[in-house]
Amino acid sequence: MPLSRYDIGLLDNVPRPAGGASCYVYNQPTSGITLPTEDGTGYTTPGSWSTSASPLATIYSDSLGADPLPNPFLLDPNGNGWFYAVDGLYTIVFVGSTLAQIDIVADQALVTSSAGGVTLQANGVALSNQALLNIVQGSNITVAANGGNITISGTAAAVQFKVNGTAASSQTVQNLIAGTGTSIVDGGGGNITFSSTSGTIEQVNGTPTSDQTVANFISGPGIAITNPSGGIITIVGTPVYMGSSTPLTAPSIQCGAATLAAGTVTVTLPVAYTSSSTFVVQATLVGAGAAYPVSAQTLTSTTFSLSAYGTSGQVASVAVTSNELTIVSNTNYAVGQQISFSGVGTATFLNGQTVTLDSANGNTFTAPFTNANYGPTADTGSIISINNASGSVYWITVGN
């Protein structure tokens, strides 16, 4: 183990030999030591030192390292001393009763190389052992020594090319080929961009859809969607008849849209119908997902009225909990139907009220209704369903 010698001759501020002073030797970098500073005018701010400063260096009294030297050690009566240590940078601190202040000396280099001035570093930090530079290979790196020559080589990590999970036949080249409707752009730096070049824009009534990747066709009342294959979709209109699954036979005429007023709608036919023929009226709610029954009747003139009211029933029980109305009746109703109350005996706050059902289970149904909690209480009264609200539009069909 090569060791270098460091000689010491220390004087106090008289000056005279600082015999008996203590000498502390630290490896750099150190902690617990503040170096003195000079302000450019010749005035020096003293440094500071703590007995807990570290790290203390390993030092010897001989060049072979056979005789370890205590750290700290005392200088002789003439202020002289020496120590041996491995090559590196050291900070030396002198403490003595004859010294005016603690003497701190930093960046003391021990070098055995004949060239002198060489400091071994790793990532800019001096190595603790200045007599040995050991180059260690890491992942994907090989280090080969030949005499005084060192060869550092990179070794590629194992890469396996696959297509759809299957290893490609060539493991040295992967050639990406753009197919129909696709473009591939080399963005450099190992980045590859895949893009669709398809010019298809999905629209509904001329307006592009928010999702340009999925077009979902849903059949509504009177519409059938068939053969959704091969990119061809067939949309066919089918008749919808209220209250009957049997189409009207000729002669049949579509009178157009009619707006429901409060309770009834009056329809004017484009032709006169006489009592010698029996004609049936059918009405379909425009835009509704379900058909509401509207009364059919025999025509005797060019005008007629349709009732907006449907199924009637009786109240059996009333309850209100957290602004949710619960009714038990002798009649079943469906979610979404509107019902109106009259003649309710005890829960009179329901008379004249119309609600829209949000749940139905047999003859028990519920609807939002703002009121204090109530019941459940047995009651009597009348219920009638309203086929749809005032202002709704029906498509009227007349036939025999």
C-alpha positions in Angstrom: 0.0 0.0 0.0 1.8 3.2 -1.2 2.0 5.9 1.5 3.1 9.5 1.3 4.8 11.5 4.0 3.6 14.9 5.4 6.1 16.9 7.5 5.0 19.5 10.0 6.9 22.5 11.5 4.5 24.7 13.5 5.2 28.1 15.0 2.9 30.2 17.2 2.2 33.9 16.8 5.3 35.1 18.7 6.7 33.3 16.6 8.2 30.3 18.5 7.9 26.6 18.1 4.4 25.4 19.1 5.6 22.4 21.0 3.1 19.9 22.4 0.3 21.1 20.1 -2.3 18.5 19.0 -2.6 17.6 15.3 -5.9 16.3 13.9 -5.8 14.8 10.3 -9.2 14.5 8.4 -10.1 13.0 5.0 -11.8 15.5 2.7 -14.6 16.2 2.4 -15.1 17.0 6.1 -18.0 17.9 8.4 -17.8 19.9 11.6 -15.1 22.3 10.2 -15.5 25.8 8.9 -12.5 27.1 7.0 -11.2 30.6 7.6 -12.0 33.3 5.0 -10.0 36.4 3.8 -11.9 39.6 2.8 -9.3 40.9 0.3 -7.9 43.6 2.7 -5.6 41.3 4.6 -8.2 40.6 7.3 -8.9 36.9 7.9 -12.1 35.6 9.6 -11.1 32.7 11.8 -12.5 29.3 11.0 -14.3 27.0 13.5 -13.7 23.4 14.6 -15.5 20.8 16.7 -14.1 17.8 18.5 -16.8 15.8 16.7 -15.5 16.8 13.3 -15.1 13.9 10.9 -13.9 11.8 9.2 -10.6 11.3 11.0 -8.0 9.8 8.6 -5.9 6.6 9.2 -2.3 7.7 9.6 1.0 5.9 10.2 4.4 6.7 11.6 6.2 4.7 8.9 6.1 4.4 5.1 5.1 0.8 5.2 2.0 1.3 7.3 3.2 -1.1 9.9 3.0 1.4 12.8 -0.4 3.1 13.1 -0.2 6.6 14.5 -2.9 8.0 17.0 -5.1 10.6 15.5 -4.8 13.2 17.0 -1.1 13.1 17.9 1.2 15.6 19.7 4.0 17.6 18.1 7.5 17.4 19.7 8.8 20.3 21.9 10.1 22.0 18.8 6.7 22.0 17.1 7.8 19.3 14.6 6.0 16.1 13.5 5.1 14.0 10.6 2.7 11.3 9.4 2.2 8.9 6.5 -1.1 8.3 4.8 -2.5 7.1 1.5 -2.6 9.6 -1.4 -5.6 12.0 -1.2 -6.8 15.4 0.0 -6.6 16.2 3.8 -7.6 18.9 6.2 -5.3 19.4 9.2 -6.2 21.1 12.4 -3.7 22.3 15.1 -4.9 23.0 18.6 -2.4 24.2 21.4 -2.2 26.4 24.4 0.5 28.6 22.8 -1.6 29.2 19.7 -3.7 32.4 19.5 -6.4 30.5 17.7 -7.2 27.1 16.2 -5.1 26.7 13.0 -7.0 25.0 10.2 -5.2 24.0 6.9 -7.3 22.5 4.1 -6.7 20.8 0.7 -3.4 19.2 1.7 -2.6 16.8 -1.1 -0.5 13.6 -0.6 0.7 12.2 -3.9 3.3 9.5 -4.5 3.2 9.9 -8.3 6.3 11.3 -9.8 4.2 13.5 -12.1 2.7 15.3 -9.1 -0.6 17.2 -9.1 -2.7 14.2 -10.2 -6.1 13.8 -8.4 -8.2 10.8 -9.0 -11.9 11.6 -9.2 -15.3 10.0 -9.9 -18.1 12.3 -11.1 -16.0 15.3 -10.0 -15.4 14.0 -6.5 -11.9 13.1 -5.3 -11.5 9.4 -4.6 -10.6 8.5 -1.0 -7.9 6.3 -2.3 -5.6 8.3 -4.5 -3.2 5.4 -5.1 -5.8 3.2 -6.9 -8.4 3.8 -9.6 -10.6 0.7 -10.0 -13.0 0.9 -13.0 -16.0 -1.3 -12.4 -18.3 -2.3 -15.3 -22.1 -1.8 -14.8 -25.1 -3.1 -16.6 -24.7 -3.4 -20.4 -21.0 -2.2 -20.0 -17.8 -4.3 -20.4 -14.4 -3.2 -19.2 -11.3 -4.9 -20.6 -7.7 -4.2 -19.5 -4.7 -4.9 -21.7 -1.4 -3.6 -20.1 -2.0 0.1 -19.5 -4.9 0.2 -21.9 -8.6 0.0 -20.7 -11.4 -0.6 -23.2 -14.9 0.4 -22.2 -17.7 -1.0 -24.5 -21.5 -0.9 -24.4 -23.4 -4.1 -24.8 -27.0 -3.8 -26.1 -29.8 -5.2 -23.9 -31.6 -8.2 -25.3 -34.4 -7.0 -27.6 -36.9 -9.3 -29.2 -39.1 -8.1 -32.1 -42.6 -9.4 -32.2 -45.7 -9.0 -34.3 -49.1 -9.6 -32.6 -47.2 -11.5 -29.8 -45.3 -13.7 -32.2 -41.5 -13.4 -32.6 -40.5 -11.9 -35.9 -38.4 -14.1 -38.2 -35.7 -11.4 -38.4 -34.4 -10.3 -34.9 -32.1 -7.6 -36.4 -34.6 -5.5 -38.4 -38.2 -4.6 -37.7 -39.7 -2.9 -40.7 -43.0 -1.2 -40.1 -45.2 -1.0 -43.2 -48.3 1.3 -43.4 -51.4 -0.5 -44.5 -54.7 0.9 -46.0 -55.9 4.0 -44.1 -52.7 4.2 -42.0 -49.6 6.4 -42.0 -46.3 5.8 -40.2 -44.0 8.7 -39.5 -40.5 8.4 -38.0 -40.4 11.3 -35.5 -36.7 10.7 -34.7 -35.2 9.9 -31.4 -36.9 6.5 -31.4 -40.4 7.9 -31.8 -42.8 6.5 -34.3 -46.2 8.0 -34.9 -49.1 5.9 -36.3 -52.1 7.8 -37.8 -55.3 7.0 -39.5 -55.7 8.5 -42.9 -59.4 7.6 -43.3 -61.5 10.5 -44.4 -64.8 9.2 -43.0 -66.8 11.6 -40.9 -69.7 10.3 -38.9 -72.7 12.6 -38.9 -76.3 12.7 -37.6 -78.6 15.0 -39.5 -75.6 16.7 -41.1 -73.8 17.3 -37.7 -70.5 15.4 -36.9 -70.9 13.1 -33.9 -68.8 13.6 -30.8 -67.4 10.1 -31.1 -65.8 9.6 -34.5 -64.9 6.0 -33.8 -68.3 4.5 -33.2 -71.6 5.0 -35.1 -74.4 3.1 -33.2 -77.7 3.0 -35.1 -80.7 2.5 -32.8 -84.2 1.7 -34.2 -87.0 3.7 -32.8 -90.8 3.4 -33.1 -91.7 2.7 -36.8 -88.1 2.1 -37.8 -86.3 -1.2 -38.5 -82.6 -1.6 -39.1 -81.5 -4.7 -41.1 -78.4 -6.3 -42.6 -75.8 -4.3 -40.7 -72.9 -6.1 -42.4 -70.3 -5.4 -45.1 -70.6 -1.7 -44.4 -74.2 -1.6 -45.7 -77.1 -0.7 -43.3 -80.7 -0.8 -44.4 -83.2 1.4 -42.6 -86.9 0.7 -43.2 -89.9 2.5 -41.9 -92.6 0.2 -40.3 -96.2 1.3 -39.4 -96.9 1.9 -35.7 -100.6 1.5 -34.7 -101.9 2.7 -31.4 -103.9 0.2 -29.5 -103.8 -2.4 -32.3 -101.2 -4.5 -34.0 -103.2 -4.7 -37.2 -102.4 -2.2 -39.9 -105.2 0.0 -41.3 -106.4 -1.1 -44.7 -107.1 1.3 -47.6 -108.4 3.8 -47.9 -106.0 5.3 -45.3 -104.8 8.9 -45.0 -102.2 10.5 -42.7 -103.6 13.7 -41.5 -100.3 15.1 -40.1 -99.4 16.4 -36.7 -101.9 17.6 -34.1 -101.1 19.4 -30.9 -102.7 18.2 -27.7 -104.6 20.9 -25.8 -105.8 20.6 -22.3 -107.5 17.2 -22.3 -108.5 16.9 -26.0 -107.2 17.5 -29.5 -109.5 18.5 -32.4 -108.4 17.1 -35.8 -109.7 18.4 -39.1 -109.6 15.8 -41.9 -108.6 16.8 -45.4 -111.7 15.0 -46.8 -115.3 14.5 -45.6 -116.3 11.2 -44.1 -120.0 10.1 -44.0 -121.9 7.9 -41.7 -122.1 5.3 -44.4 -118.5 4.3 -43.8 -116.8 3.4 -40.5 -113.4 4.9 -40.0 -111.0 4.4 -37.1 -108.6 7.0 -35.7 -105.1 6.0 -34.5 -102.7 8.5 -32.9 -98.9 8.1 -32.3 -97.0 10.4 -29.9 -94.2 12.0 -32.0 -90.7 11.4 -30.6 -91.8 9.1 -27.8 -90.2 5.8 -27.2 -93.6 4.3 -26.2 -97.1 4.6 -27.7 -99.8 6.0 -25.4 -103.4 4.8 -26.2 -105.7 7.4 -27.6 -109.4 6.6 -27.9 -110.5 5.4 -31.4 -113.8 6.5 -32.8 -116.2 6.3 -35.8 -116.0 9.4 -38.0 -119.2 11.1 -39.3 -117.7 14.4 -40.3 -114.5 16.2 -41.3 -113.6 17.0 -37.6 -113.4 14.9 -34.5 -111.9 15.0 -31.0 -109.4 12.7 -29.3 -109.4 12.3 -25.5 -106.0 12.9 -23.8 -107.1 10.8 -20.8 -106.5 7.1 -20.4 -106.8 4.5 -17.7 -108.7 5.4 -14.5 -108.3 3.8 -11.1 -108.9 4.2 -7.4 -106.7 5.4 -4.5 -106.2 2.8 -1.7 -103.3 4.3 0.3 -101.2 7.5 0.3 -97.7 8.2 1.8 -95.1 11.0 1.4 -91.5 10.4 2.6 -88.7 12.8 1.8 -90.7 14.5 -1.0 -91.4 11.2 -2.7 -95.1 10.2 -3.1 -96.1 6.5 -2.8 -99.6 5.5 -4.0 -101.3 2.0 -3.7 -104.1 1.7 -6.2 -106.3 -0.9 -7.8 -104.8 -0.2 -11.2 -101.3 -0.7 -12.6 -99.5 2.2 -14.2 -96.1 2.5 -16.0 -93.0 4.6 -15.2 -93.1 7.9 -17.1 -96.9 8.1 -17.1 -98.6 11.2 -15.8 -101.6 10.7 -13.4 -104.0 13.2 -12.0 -106.0 13.0 -8.7 -109.5 14.0 -7.8 -111.9 13.3 -4.9 -109.2 12.2 -2.5 -110.9 12.0 0.9 -108.1 12.4 3.5 -105.0 13.4 1.6 -106.8 16.4 0.1 -103.5 18.0 -0.8 -103.5 15.6 -3.8 -106.7 16.8 -5.4 -106.1 18.6 -8.7 -102.4 17.5 -8.7 -100.6 15.8 -11.6 -97.4 13.8 -11.0 -95.0 11.8 -13.3 -94.2 8.3 -12.1 -90.6 7.4 -11.5 -91.2 3.8 -10.3 -93.9 1.3 -10.6 -94.3 -2.2 -9.1 -97.7 -3.7 -9.8 -100.3 -1.5 -8.3 -97.8 0.4 -6.2 -96.0 3.4 -7.8 -94.0 6.5 -6.8 -93.5 10.0 -8.0 -91.6 13.2 -6.9 -93.9 15.4 -4.9 -92.9 18.2 -2.5 -94.9 17.9 0.7 -94.3 17.2 4.4 -93.9 13.5 5.4 -97.3 11.8 5.5 -98.8 8.4 6.2 -98.9 5.8 4.9 -102.7 6.2 5.4 -105.6 4.3 3.8 -107.6 6.6 1.5 -110.1 6.9 -1.3 -110.3 8.9 -4.5 -110.0 8.8 -8.2 -106.9 8.5 -10.4 -106.7 8.9 -14.2 -103.7 8.7 -16.5 -102.9 11.5 -18.9 -101.6 10.2 -22.2 -99.2 13.1 -22.4 -98.8 16.6 -21.3 -100.5 19.6 -22.9 -98.5 20.7 -25.9 -97.4 17.2 -27.0 -97.6 16.4 -30.7 -99.4 13.3 -32.1 -99.3 11.9 -35.6 -102.8 11.1 -36.7 -103.7 8.2 -39.0 -107.2 7.6 -40.3 -108.4 4.4 -42.1 -111.2 2.0 -42.4 
